[in-house]
């Protein structure tokens, strides 16, 4: 995989992986790009272009072997590797993420939770004690931490991110409203749930407007 793959393609890979897992569960052994496109709602041409970035995997006249393609995409996404993670910020979002069952299934092992609130420190989420942020540096000296998940207030995001980057994390999954940009060699994934809601709101509004136009034409 010598050439650089666009992030748009990379972001579609987990969808392929998820849909292929569904196919395996119902014992479908092969599928064409056309059939997969009908299930996923993207064009067959797009699917072929995306998979060709990694070698193609399909055979003309046969399509794709579902199990083989599932395993190959899994290798590309690194699902066979396990990553150790910590959560910083044990509020509603941090609590929900700590209880998310699919983390472990997808290779992410939660090993620590940190907060500064006296009401939360010492409590347990999913069997893991919430530690005070004062213990973070000591913890990271004795544990390998691949990923830090940040669910902290916006004003604290940059400072916390700098700290975990200096302590050696490889990646940051940031749920703060503030986008992160660090000078450290750290992979950052910014997640904005409000953006998804805004897009959903726009699409509903667009649908309602189209329905109203149809009604106006009929009247």
C-alpha positions in Angstrom: 0.0 0.0 0.0 2.5 2.5 -1.2 0.2 5.3 -2.4 -1.5 7.7 0.0 -5.2 6.8 0.4 -7.7 9.7 0.8 -9.4 10.1 4.2 -12.8 9.9 2.4 -12.0 6.3 1.4 -10.6 5.4 4.8 -13.8 6.7 6.5 -15.9 4.4 4.3 -13.9 1.3 5.3 -15.6 0.7 8.7 -19.0 0.8 6.9 -17.8 -1.9 4.5 -16.6 -3.9 7.5 -19.9 -3.5 9.3 -22.0 -4.5 6.3 -19.8 -7.5 5.5 -20.1 -8.7 9.1 -23.9 -8.6 8.7 -23.6 -10.7 5.5 -21.4 -13.3 7.3 -24.0 -13.5 10.1 -26.7 -14.6 7.5 -24.2 -17.0 5.8 -23.9 -15.0 2.5 -20.6 -16.2 1.0 -20.2 -13.9 -2.0 -21.6 -10.6 -3.2 -21.2 -8.4 -6.3 -20.4 -4.7 -6.0 -23.9 -4.0 -7.4 -25.6 -6.0 -4.6 -23.4 -4.4 -2.0 -24.2 -1.0 -3.4 -27.9 -1.6 -3.0 -27.4 -2.6 0.6 -25.1 0.4 1.5 -26.7 3.1 -0.6 -23.5 4.0 -2.5 -22.7 3.3 -6.1 -21.1 0.1 -7.3 -18.5 2.2 -9.1 -17.5 3.9 -5.8 -17.2 0.5 -4.0 -14.9 -0.8 -6.8 -12.8 2.4 -6.7 -12.5 2.3 -2.9 -11.4 -1.4 -2.8 -9.1 -1.0 -5.8 -7.1 1.4 -3.6 -6.0 -1.7 -1.7 -5.8 -4.2 -4.5 -9.4 -4.8 -5.5 -10.1 -8.3 -3.9 -12.9 -9.0 -6.4 -13.0 -11.4 -9.4 -14.9 -10.5 -12.6 -18.0 -12.6 -13.0 -17.8 -13.7 -9.4 -17.8 -10.6 -7.2 -16.3 -10.6 -3.8 -15.7 -13.5 -1.4 -17.4 -12.0 1.7 -15.2 -13.7 4.3 -12.0 -12.9 2.5 -13.0 -9.2 2.0 -14.1 -8.9 5.6 -10.7 -10.3 6.8 -8.7 -8.1 4.4 -10.6 -4.9 5.4 -10.1 -5.9 9.1 -6.3 -6.1 8.5 -6.3 -2.7 6.8 -8.2 -1.2 9.8 -5.9 -2.9 12.2 -8.8 -4.7 14.1 -6.6 -7.6 14.9 -4.3 -5.4 17.0 -5.4 -4.4 20.5 -5.1 -0.8 21.7 -5.0 0.3 25.3 -7.2 3.3 26.1 -8.0 5.7 28.9 -10.9 8.1 29.3 -10.4 11.6 30.7 -13.6 13.1 31.8 -16.1 10.8 33.6 -19.3 12.9 33.0 -22.3 11.7 31.0 -20.3 11.2 27.8 -17.3 9.5 29.5 -19.7 7.3 31.4 -21.5 6.2 28.3 -18.3 5.5 26.4 -16.9 3.5 29.3 -20.0 1.3 29.2 -19.9 0.8 25.4 -19.6 -2.9 24.9 -18.3 -2.8 21.4 -15.0 -1.2 22.5 -13.5 -4.5 23.6 -14.9 -6.4 20.6 -13.2 -3.9 18.3 -9.8 -4.3 20.0 -9.9 -1.3 22.4 -9.1 -2.2 26.0 -10.1 0.5 28.5 -7.6 0.5 31.4 -8.1 3.8 33.1 -10.6 6.6 33.8 -9.7 10.0 35.1 -11.6 13.1 36.4 -11.1 16.0 38.8 -14.6 16.0 40.4 -14.6 14.9 44.0 -18.0 13.5 43.4 -16.7 11.1 40.7 -13.1 10.3 41.9 -13.2 6.9 43.7 -16.4 5.8 42.0 -16.4 2.8 39.5 -17.6 2.6 36.0 -17.8 -0.8 34.4 -15.5 -2.2 37.1 -12.8 0.6 36.6 -12.0 3.1 39.3 -12.2 6.7 38.4 -8.8 8.2 39.4 -7.9 11.9 40.0 -6.0 13.6 37.2 -3.2 14.0 39.6 -2.5 10.3 39.2 -2.3 10.4 35.4 1.4 10.9 35.0 2.2 8.2 37.5 -0.3 5.8 35.8 1.2 6.4 32.3 4.7 5.7 33.6 3.6 2.2 34.6 1.1 1.5 31.8 1.4 1.6 28.0 -1.5 3.9 26.8 -2.2 4.0 23.1 -5.2 6.2 23.0 -6.7 8.9 25.2 -10.4 9.6 24.9 -11.2 13.2 25.9 -14.6 14.1 27.1 -13.6 17.2 29.0 -15.0 20.8 28.8 -13.9 22.9 25.9 -11.7 25.2 28.0 -9.7 22.3 29.3 -9.3 20.4 26.0 -6.0 21.9 24.7 -4.2 21.6 28.1 -5.3 18.0 28.7 -4.4 17.0 25.1 -0.9 18.5 25.4 -0.4 16.6 28.6 -1.3 13.2 27.3 0.7 13.8 24.1 3.7 14.7 26.2 3.2 11.5 28.2 3.3 9.4 25.0 -0.1 8.5 23.7 -0.3 7.7 20.0 -3.8 8.8 19.4 -6.5 11.2 20.8 -10.2 10.7 20.3 -11.6 14.1 21.1 -15.3 14.6 22.0 -14.8 18.2 23.0 -16.5 20.9 20.9 -13.0 22.3 20.3 -10.9 20.9 17.4 -7.4 19.9 18.4 -4.2 20.7 16.6 -1.0 19.6 18.3 2.6 20.0 17.4 3.3 16.5 18.8 3.3 13.4 16.5 -0.1 12.3 17.6 -3.1 11.1 15.6 -6.2 13.1 16.4 -9.8 12.2 15.6 -12.2 15.1 16.4 -15.8 14.0 17.0 -18.6 16.6 16.9 -22.0 15.0 17.7 -23.7 18.4 17.2 -22.5 18.5 13.5 -24.3 15.2 12.9 -27.5 16.6 14.5 -27.2 19.8 12.4 -26.9 17.7 9.2 -29.9 15.6 10.3 -31.9 18.7 10.9 -31.0 20.1 7.5 -32.0 16.9 5.7 -35.4 16.8 7.5 -36.0 20.4 6.6 -35.0 19.6 2.9 -37.4 16.6 2.9 -40.2 18.7 4.3 -39.7 21.4 1.7 -39.7 18.8 -1.2 -43.0 17.3 0.2 -44.5 20.7 0.4 -43.6 21.5 -3.2 -45.3 18.2 -4.3 -48.4 19.2 -2.4 -48.4 22.7 -3.9 -48.2 21.2 -7.4 -51.1 18.9 -6.8 -53.3 21.7 -5.5 
